[in-house]
Amino acid sequence: MSTRLTGLLVFAALFIFPLRGEMQISFEYFPYMDQLPSSSVRRVLQDSEGYIWLGTLDGVCRYDGYQVRTFRSDMHNPSLLTNNDIQSLAEDKQNRIWIGTKQGINLLDRNTLKITPFEESPVQGDNINALACDDKGDMWIATSRGLFCYDNTRKVLKTYWSDPYDEKTLPDQTISHVSKDKQGNIWIMFWNGGLCRYLPESDNFERFPATKEMSSPFRLYQDKNDQYWLCTWGSGFFKFNPEALPENRYTRIQHGRRGGEYLFQYGTGRSLRLFLADVPNRFICVRLR
């Protein structure tokens, strides 16, 4: 199963030409679109067994390489999901898919395909912006009200509050994304702000504030050399070095007269390609070697 789906780009087959001159992108239609409950797909997750999970505006789908199976609440099963608008997806170490919606979290057991609502009420009515499982198996949850971490062993939900005057806390609650890097670090990104790295030894955070050029990061990637790359909302695309001095942390990647906005990424075992829009209807590919 995993061999069949390794390297699968779900919605497009991209034929990439050199950056010099005009770049052409050819899109191939996903043949199972008519099986999806919605044509708007917000999240894509490939689990450890190779299955592709698609979070749509009207339910979550599993693609096995042959067909699509949809999980959603409807008139026949009105309580299957707390909400059909899927905002985030993650896999934990207990063989479950975490489904973040506009109204809380649902847990899907991959063995039985049974779905149950997340038992912790503090986040069950929230819009779940992001989910990320750390190396211990704990799940980080970003909601419209802030950041939480669920200890899967002790079954305890911890809240992390923000204090703009305490450098060891979160700078604010407007979280755009949470991700784990290859070294196991948990990174939290903020709308209209910078990002933070969680420090497990002290159970607090290291801040990397926004600058005049770089703000509103919403994706962080690493290439095969462990170099960080930041995708922002409207500020462009940046090379990020958290160990550098503050004035040297962010390096804008220039590609023409203006910085671009991140569209989507395609990763392979050898490289990571990011596709940027610098002017309407024009795309640029950046290959991170």
DOVO-781894 format. One record per residue (C-alpha): residue number from 1; residue in one letter; chain; x, y, z. Coordinates in pm, whole numbers, plus 50000, padded with zeros to 5 digits. Layout:
residues N
+-----+-----+-------+-------+-------+-------+
:   n : res : chain :     u :     v :     w :
+-----+-----+-------+-------+-------+-------+
: NUM :   A :     A :     X :     Y :     Z :
...
+-----+-----+-------+-------+-------+-------+
end
This chain:
residues 289
+-----+-----+-------+-------+-------+-------+
:   n : res : chain :     u :     v :     w :
+-----+-----+-------+-------+-------+-------+
:   1 :   M :     A : 50000 : 50000 : 50000 :
:   2 :   S :     A : 50267 : 50250 : 50100 :
:   3 :   T :     A : 50478 : 50166 : 49793 :
:   4 :   R :     A : 50183 : 50233 : 49568 :
:   5 :   L :     A : 50119 : 50575 : 49717 :
:   6 :   T :     A : 50472 : 50693 : 49797 :
:   7 :   G :     A : 50540 : 51024 : 49627 :
:   8 :   L :     A : 50177 : 51057 : 49513 :
:   9 :   L :     A : 50071 : 51412 : 49440 :
:  10 :   V :     A : 49699 : 51385 : 49483 :
:  11 :   F :     A : 49563 : 51654 : 49258 :
:  12 :   A :     A : 49836 : 51741 : 49010 :
:  13 :   A :     A : 50115 : 51584 : 48811 :
:  14 :   L :     A : 50370 : 51864 : 48780 :
:  15 :   F :     A : 50614 : 51877 : 48493 :
:  16 :   I :     A : 50879 : 52122 : 48604 :
:  17 :   F :     A : 51104 : 52320 : 48370 :
:  18 :   P :     A : 51409 : 52530 : 48467 :
:  19 :   L :     A : 51358 : 52862 : 48638 :
:  20 :   R :     A : 51517 : 53049 : 48350 :
:  21 :   G :     A : 51263 : 53144 : 48088 :
:  22 :   E :     A : 50896 : 53058 : 48106 :
:  23 :   M :     A : 50800 : 52779 : 48340 :
:  24 :   Q :     A : 50514 : 52553 : 48241 :
:  25 :   I :     A : 50297 : 52356 : 48479 :
:  26 :   S :     A : 50073 : 52083 : 48347 :
:  27 :   F :     A : 49787 : 51964 : 48568 :
:  28 :   E :     A : 49632 : 51621 : 48554 :
:  29 :   Y :     A : 49275 : 51587 : 48674 :
:  30 :   F :     A : 49234 : 51370 : 48984 :
:  31 :   P :     A : 49021 : 51081 : 48850 :
:  32 :   Y :     A : 48817 : 51035 : 49169 :
:  33 :   M :     A : 48695 : 51391 : 49214 :
:  34 :   D :     A : 48336 : 51280 : 49158 :
:  35 :   Q :     A : 48367 : 51059 : 49469 :
:  36 :   L :     A : 48458 : 51351 : 49698 :
:  37 :   P :     A : 48177 : 51518 : 49895 :
:  38 :   S :     A : 48324 : 51860 : 49808 :
:  39 :   S :     A : 48565 : 51992 : 49548 :
:  40 :   S :     A : 48725 : 52215 : 49815 :
:  41 :   V :     A : 49008 : 52019 : 49979 :
:  42 :   R :     A : 49176 : 52206 : 50264 :
:  43 :   R :     A : 49406 : 51943 : 50413 :
:  44 :   V :     A : 49593 : 51639 : 50280 :
:  45 :   L :     A : 49761 : 51380 : 50505 :
:  46 :   Q :     A : 49948 : 51064 : 50409 :
:  47 :   D :     A : 49948 : 50826 : 50706 :
:  48 :   S :     A : 50214 : 50571 : 50804 :
:  49 :   E :     A : 50043 : 50297 : 50602 :
:  50 :   G :     A : 50034 : 50506 : 50285 :
:  51 :   Y :     A : 49666 : 50600 : 50282 :
:  52 :   I :     A : 49582 : 50953 : 50170 :
:  53 :   W :     A : 49335 : 51145 : 50389 :
:  54 :   L :     A : 49158 : 51447 : 50241 :
:  55 :   G :     A : 48993 : 51710 : 50461 :
:  56 :   T :     A : 48716 : 51881 : 50266 :
:  57 :   L :     A : 48446 : 52137 : 50337 :
:  58 :   D :     A : 48196 : 51851 : 50369 :
:  59 :   G :     A : 48369 : 51558 : 50535 :
:  60 :   V :     A : 48695 : 51364 : 50545 :
:  61 :   C :     A : 48791 : 51108 : 50279 :
:  62 :   R :     A : 49039 : 50819 : 50263 :
:  63 :   Y :     A : 49197 : 50734 : 49927 :
:  64 :   D :     A : 49360 : 50388 : 49902 :
:  65 :   G :     A : 49492 : 50414 : 49547 :
:  66 :   Y :     A : 49177 : 50258 : 49401 :
:  67 :   Q :     A : 48877 : 50435 : 49549 :
:  68 :   V :     A : 48764 : 50703 : 49793 :
:  69 :   R :     A : 48574 : 50638 : 50116 :
:  70 :   T :     A : 48398 : 50934 : 50279 :
:  71 :   F :     A : 48324 : 50994 : 50647 :
:  72 :   R :     A : 48069 : 51268 : 50717 :
:  73 :   S :     A : 47757 : 51342 : 50917 :
:  74 :   D :     A : 47433 : 51320 : 50721 :
:  75 :   M :     A : 47065 : 51247 : 50776 :
:  76 :   H :     A : 47139 : 50876 : 50820 :
:  77 :   N :     A : 47424 : 50929 : 51066 :
:  78 :   P :     A : 47392 : 51285 : 51199 :
:  79 :   S :     A : 47648 : 51248 : 51480 :
:  80 :   L :     A : 47937 : 51084 : 51297 :
:  81 :   L :     A : 48143 : 51407 : 51302 :
:  82 :   T :     A : 48096 : 51709 : 51525 :
:  83 :   N :     A : 48119 : 51919 : 51206 :
:  84 :   N :     A : 48179 : 51832 : 50841 :
:  85 :   D :     A : 48404 : 52134 : 50770 :
:  86 :   I :     A : 48753 : 51983 : 50811 :
:  87 :   Q :     A : 49025 : 52226 : 50923 :
:  88 :   S :     A : 49317 : 51996 : 51014 :
:  89 :   L :     A : 49436 : 51634 : 51011 :
:  90 :   A :     A : 49706 : 51443 : 51204 :
:  91 :   E :     A : 49808 : 51087 : 51289 :
:  92 :   D :     A : 49905 : 50983 : 51641 :
:  93 :   K :     A : 50109 : 50688 : 51768 :
:  94 :   Q :     A : 49796 : 50495 : 51871 :
:  95 :   N :     A : 49685 : 50422 : 51516 :
:  96 :   R :     A : 49430 : 50703 : 51508 :
:  97 :   I :     A : 49358 : 50988 : 51270 :
:  98 :   W :     A : 49275 : 51314 : 51446 :
:  99 :   I :     A : 49015 : 51514 : 51255 :
: 100 :   G :     A : 49000 : 51883 : 51344 :
: 101 :   T :     A : 48679 : 52059 : 51240 :
: 102 :   K :     A : 48512 : 52396 : 51284 :
: 103 :   Q :     A : 48354 : 52253 : 51601 :
: 104 :   G :     A : 48603 : 52035 : 51781 :
: 105 :   I :     A : 48799 : 51715 : 51724 :
: 106 :   N :     A : 48701 : 51363 : 51621 :
: 107 :   L :     A : 48921 : 51052 : 51653 :
: 108 :   L :     A : 48913 : 50783 : 51383 :
: 109 :   D :     A : 49047 : 50439 : 51473 :
: 110 :   R :     A : 49225 : 50312 : 51163 :
: 111 :   N :     A : 49172 : 49947 : 51259 :
: 112 :   T :     A : 48794 : 49966 : 51301 :
: 113 :   L :     A : 48725 : 50296 : 51117 :
: 114 :   K :     A : 48508 : 50391 : 51415 :
: 115 :   I :     A : 48488 : 50764 : 51491 :
: 116 :   T :     A : 48446 : 50908 : 51841 :
: 117 :   P :     A : 48445 : 51271 : 51958 :
: 118 :   F :     A : 48751 : 51392 : 52149 :
: 119 :   E :     A : 48673 : 51364 : 52520 :
: 120 :   E :     A : 48823 : 51695 : 52635 :
: 121 :   S :     A : 48545 : 51956 : 52642 :
: 122 :   P :     A : 48766 : 52274 : 52652 :
: 123 :   V :     A : 48837 : 52242 : 52278 :
: 124 :   Q :     A : 48527 : 52062 : 52156 :
: 125 :   G :     A : 48342 : 52375 : 52045 :
: 126 :   D :     A : 48647 : 52541 : 51893 :
: 127 :   N :     A : 48768 : 52584 : 51538 :
: 128 :   I :     A : 49071 : 52351 : 51523 :
: 129 :   N :     A : 49330 : 52543 : 51320 :
: 130 :   A :     A : 49614 : 52289 : 51339 :
: 131 :   L :     A : 49716 : 51952 : 51485 :
: 132 :   A :     A : 50067 : 51808 : 51529 :
: 133 :   C :     A : 50186 : 51491 : 51704 :
: 134 :   D :     A : 50524 : 51517 : 51878 :
: 135 :   D :     A : 50785 : 51245 : 51930 :
: 136 :   K :     A : 50638 : 51149 : 52268 :
: 137 :   G :     A : 50300 : 51087 : 52109 :
: 138 :   D :     A : 50138 : 51396 : 52259 :
: 139 :   M :     A : 49907 : 51598 : 52034 :
: 140 :   W :     A : 49946 : 51973 : 51994 :
: 141 :   I :     A : 49618 : 52149 : 51923 :
: 142 :   A :     A : 49583 : 52505 : 51794 :
: 143 :   T :     A : 49234 : 52650 : 51819 :
: 144 :   S :     A : 49069 : 52987 : 51771 :
: 145 :   R :     A : 49136 : 53049 : 52144 :
: 146 :   G :     A : 49500 : 52942 : 52168 :
: 147 :   L :     A : 49733 : 52643 : 52213 :
: 148 :   F :     A : 49679 : 52314 : 52394 :
: 149 :   C :     A : 49879 : 51993 : 52434 :
: 150 :   Y :     A : 49711 : 51659 : 52503 :
: 151 :   D :     A : 49921 : 51401 : 52690 :
: 152 :   N :     A : 49807 : 51072 : 52533 :
: 153 :   T :     A : 49960 : 50868 : 52816 :
: 154 :   R :     A : 49814 : 51053 : 53116 :
: 155 :   K :     A : 49501 : 51172 : 52930 :
: 156 :   V :     A : 49563 : 51531 : 53040 :
: 157 :   L :     A : 49501 : 51845 : 52837 :
: 158 :   K :     A : 49735 : 52136 : 52913 :
: 159 :   T :     A : 49668 : 52496 : 52811 :
: 160 :   Y :     A : 49945 : 52737 : 52710 :
: 161 :   W :     A : 49854 : 53100 : 52764 :
: 162 :   S :     A : 50002 : 53404 : 52598 :
: 163 :   D :     A : 50162 : 53700 : 52771 :
: 164 :   P :     A : 50318 : 53968 : 52550 :
: 165 :   Y :     A : 50537 : 54081 : 52842 :
: 166 :   D :     A : 50677 : 53737 : 52926 :
: 167 :   E :     A : 50932 : 53628 : 52664 :
: 168 :   K :     A : 50900 : 53264 : 52769 :
: 169 :   T :     A : 50530 : 53241 : 52677 :
: 170 :   L :     A : 50339 : 53263 : 52352 :
: 171 :   P :     A : 50327 : 53618 : 52209 :
: 172 :   D :     A : 49954 : 53594 : 52130 :
: 173 :   Q :     A : 49671 : 53348 : 52061 :
: 174 :   T :     A : 49626 : 53396 : 51685 :
: 175 :   I :     A : 49795 : 53073 : 51575 :
: 176 :   S :     A : 49813 : 52995 : 51205 :
: 177 :   H :     A : 49989 : 52658 : 51218 :
: 178 :   V :     A : 50177 : 52407 : 51434 :
: 179 :   S :     A : 50436 : 52170 : 51291 :
: 180 :   K :     A : 50709 : 51927 : 51395 :
: 181 :   D :     A : 51050 : 51938 : 51228 :
: 182 :   K :     A : 51286 : 51647 : 51157 :
: 183 :   Q :     A : 51464 : 51696 : 51490 :
: 184 :   G :     A : 51134 : 51668 : 51680 :
: 185 :   N :     A : 51101 : 52040 : 51759 :
: 186 :   I :     A : 50749 : 52181 : 51778 :
: 187 :   W :     A : 50705 : 52514 : 51598 :
: 188 :   I :     A : 50408 : 52749 : 51641 :
: 189 :   M :     A : 50333 : 53016 : 51380 :
: 190 :   F :     A : 50119 : 53327 : 51428 :
: 191 :   W :     A : 49905 : 53550 : 51209 :
: 192 :   N :     A : 50044 : 53904 : 51207 :
: 193 :   G :     A : 50342 : 53782 : 51406 :
: 194 :   G :     A : 50645 : 53554 : 51401 :
: 195 :   L :     A : 50694 : 53204 : 51534 :
: 196 :   C :     A : 50796 : 53015 : 51849 :
: 197 :   R :     A : 50991 : 52698 : 51924 :
: 198 :   Y :     A : 50876 : 52485 : 52216 :
: 199 :   L :     A : 51146 : 52408 : 52475 :
: 200 :   P :     A : 51049 : 52080 : 52646 :
: 201 :   E :     A : 51321 : 52101 : 52913 :
: 202 :   S :     A : 51168 : 52414 : 53063 :
: 203 :   D :     A : 50814 : 52373 : 52926 :
: 204 :   N :     A : 50817 : 52720 : 52774 :
: 205 :   F :     A : 50888 : 52884 : 52439 :
: 206 :   E :     A : 51162 : 53062 : 52247 :
: 207 :   R :     A : 51029 : 53353 : 52042 :
: 208 :   F :     A : 51135 : 53448 : 51690 :
: 209 :   P :     A : 50951 : 53776 : 51638 :
: 210 :   A :     A : 50825 : 53910 : 51308 :
: 211 :   T :     A : 51025 : 54181 : 51136 :
: 212 :   K :     A : 50939 : 54466 : 50904 :
: 213 :   E :     A : 50985 : 54228 : 50609 :
: 214 :   M :     A : 50874 : 53892 : 50752 :
: 215 :   S :     A : 50537 : 53843 : 50920 :
: 216 :   S :     A : 50237 : 53607 : 50918 :
: 217 :   P :     A : 50422 : 53277 : 50860 :
: 218 :   F :     A : 50189 : 52982 : 50808 :
: 219 :   R :     A : 50412 : 52695 : 50690 :
: 220 :   L :     A : 50763 : 52583 : 50786 :
: 221 :   Y :     A : 50958 : 52326 : 50585 :
: 222 :   Q :     A : 51302 : 52165 : 50595 :
: 223 :   D :     A : 51506 : 52047 : 50299 :
: 224 :   K :     A : 51739 : 51744 : 50299 :
: 225 :   N :     A : 52014 : 51960 : 50452 :
: 226 :   D :     A : 51781 : 52056 : 50740 :
: 227 :   Q :     A : 51762 : 52416 : 50618 :
: 228 :   Y :     A : 51436 : 52585 : 50724 :
: 229 :   W :     A : 51210 : 52765 : 50475 :
: 230 :   L :     A : 50922 : 52989 : 50579 :
: 231 :   C :     A : 50610 : 53052 : 50374 :
: 232 :   T :     A : 50417 : 53365 : 50473 :
: 233 :   W :     A : 50081 : 53518 : 50398 :
: 234 :   G :     A : 50161 : 53818 : 50181 :
: 235 :   S :     A : 50520 : 53882 : 50296 :
: 236 :   G :     A : 50695 : 53642 : 50062 :
: 237 :   F :     A : 50918 : 53337 : 50096 :
: 238 :   F :     A : 51213 : 53325 : 50339 :
: 239 :   K :     A : 51515 : 53120 : 50429 :
: 240 :   F :     A : 51509 : 53089 : 50808 :
: 241 :   N :     A : 51806 : 53032 : 51040 :
: 242 :   P :     A : 51693 : 53015 : 51405 :
: 243 :   E :     A : 52053 : 53004 : 51530 :
: 244 :   A :     A : 52155 : 53330 : 51361 :
: 245 :   L :     A : 52152 : 53675 : 51514 :
: 246 :   P :     A : 51808 : 53841 : 51498 :
: 247 :   E :     A : 51906 : 54069 : 51209 :
: 248 :   N :     A : 52022 : 53768 : 51004 :
: 249 :   R :     A : 51750 : 53512 : 51077 :
: 250 :   Y :     A : 51528 : 53576 : 50777 :
: 251 :   T :     A : 51653 : 53597 : 50419 :
: 252 :   R :     A : 51393 : 53684 : 50159 :
: 253 :   I :     A : 51405 : 53474 : 49843 :
: 254 :   Q :     A : 51378 : 53721 : 49557 :
: 255 :   H :     A : 51217 : 53621 : 49231 :
: 256 :   G :     A : 51131 : 53928 : 49033 :
: 257 :   R :     A : 51002 : 54266 : 49140 :
: 258 :   R :     A : 50798 : 54152 : 49437 :
: 259 :   G :     A : 50785 : 53876 : 49695 :
: 260 :   G :     A : 50545 : 53592 : 49633 :
: 261 :   E :     A : 50281 : 53416 : 49832 :
: 262 :   Y :     A : 50306 : 53046 : 49897 :
: 263 :   L :     A : 50059 : 52830 : 49706 :
: 264 :   F :     A : 50147 : 52468 : 49766 :
: 265 :   Q :     A : 50442 : 52233 : 49807 :
: 266 :   Y :     A : 50544 : 51898 : 49666 :
: 267 :   G :     A : 50805 : 51698 : 49854 :
: 268 :   T :     A : 51008 : 51399 : 49734 :
: 269 :   G :     A : 51289 : 51203 : 49891 :
: 270 :   R :     A : 51549 : 51419 : 49715 :
: 271 :   S :     A : 51410 : 51768 : 49722 :
: 272 :   L :     A : 51125 : 51996 : 49818 :
: 273 :   R :     A : 50955 : 52212 : 49558 :
: 274 :   L :     A : 50754 : 52518 : 49651 :
: 275 :   F :     A : 50522 : 52694 : 49409 :
: 276 :   L :     A : 50481 : 53068 : 49449 :
: 277 :   A :     A : 50262 : 53329 : 49286 :
: 278 :   D :     A : 50432 : 53662 : 49225 :
: 279 :   V :     A : 50174 : 53818 : 48996 :
: 280 :   P :     A : 49824 : 53698 : 48899 :
: 281 :   N :     A : 49824 : 53385 : 48683 :
: 282 :   R :     A : 50202 : 53344 : 48696 :
: 283 :   F :     A : 50387 : 53079 : 48895 :
: 284 :   I :     A : 50746 : 53027 : 48996 :
: 285 :   C :     A : 50898 : 52700 : 49119 :
: 286 :   V :     A : 51170 : 52705 : 49383 :
: 287 :   R :     A : 51354 : 52377 : 49426 :
: 288 :   L :     A : 51511 : 52332 : 49768 :
: 289 :   R :     A : 51804 : 52095 : 49719 :
+-----+-----+-------+-------+-------+-------+
end
